[in-house]
Amino acid sequence: MPVQVPFPMRMKTILKMILQRIKFAYDKGEFQAKQARKEVSKLLKEGKETKASFKVETMINEDIHLELLEILELYCEMLYARYQIVGLMKDEVELIEKHMEDGINEAIRSLVYSALYVPEIKELLQLRDLFRLKFGVEFINCIVQDEVGVPDKIVSKCCPKVPSTDIVDLYLCEIAKAYEVPYSNLPKEKSPDSKVGSEDELDNTSESVNLNDETKNTTANSTATKPSASNKPTEENKPKISESFKKEIETKNSKKQSDQELEDLKKRFEALKR
């Protein structure tokens, strides 16, 4: 009669295999992402922007999948460190009552739910079957079918969607900058001559403001002895900011907002040309 391996040891062995698979899958995904970026830059250089945008949509979903692998790796590390605690659990009631705060309940449910969405790691299916033996078929069905207790971050990363045009455009801009290739939506930087011109306009604006102030003072002194004259400044005497200066301010503000949105994406492109 074959010796039956205890549940804790079986779970520990499967988790160790899953961690090895995740590392291999993550490294492979990163290598493929670098190759995909090079292909997109080549398409942009050839002027095939529509085809490049479709390629970028695939890249974005693959990046989301890599983020899912990172989260699952943390869950596996946690359960691997606490395999004896999981082995001592009697049923689902104890899992919910005693292990909601320590993260074990969330980790188990997330791994069970993700098993169908990470086909490259077949050991997740073995882990799901192992939890079925311990907690019952109804426990697994509630997680898989009704997403009971599964975090939103796991559900969203397991269900890929068509990325928005704004995100696709941000990816294309970053790739175009990194590989120095043309792209139609790439923000144009102002030339030094235009900056000098705007500074001259600002100086002229300040001079006109000073002249208007002197005119108001002269008018006020000359009309002080005339009771019938109005002391209120007219619309013509009020200082005005040039339209070009207003546009320059708006451009700077919009650039700051776009820089903040690109901050998260820049982290993903730090290793572009390695």
Secondary structure, DSSP 8 states (H G I E B T S, - for coil): ------HHHHHHHHHHHHHHHHHHHHHHHHHHHHHHHHHHHHHHHTT-HHHHHHHHHHHHHHHHHHHHHHHHHHHHHHHHHTHHHHHT--SHHHHHHHSSSSSHHHHHHHHHHHTTT-TT-THHHHHHHHHHHHH-HHHHHHHHHH-TT--HHHHHHHS-----HHHHHHHHHHHHHHHT---TTS-----HHHHHHHHHHHHHHHHHHHHHHHHHHHHHHHTTT-TTS--S--GGGS----HHHHHHHHHHHHHHHHHHHHHHHHHHTTTTT-
